[in-house]
C-alpha cells in the first residue's frame, strides 16, 4: 500500500543534496527510491514494477539502494524493513512511502499526485 509519507522523520522532508548524490538520485520530475536487501524476494518484485513504471512515465527515475550499505540513510529516513519505496518529488521531498510490493496502478496513481 502506498501512503502519504507518515513517518515524522521523513514526511515532507527534503533529502540533502549530498545524500541524494550518495544514493544515486539524479534530477527528475519524480524518483522511485527503493531500499532493498540482498536476499529479499519482494525486493525483486518491487524492482521489476518500479522499473517498468519508470520506463512508462516520462520524467520518472527508479533508483535502488542496498539498505545494508547505506545504514545512515536508512536510519535517517525511518526505513524499518525492505522493500521500502519512497516517492520523491522533483525537489527531493518524500511525498509517498510504500512497504511491501505496490501494484503498477497504485504506483502510477501515486506518481500522478506528484507530477
Helices and strands as residue ranges (DSSP letters): E 2-4, H 17-23, E 30-36, H 41-56, E 60-66, G 67-69, H 71-76, E 84-89, E 94-99, H 104-114
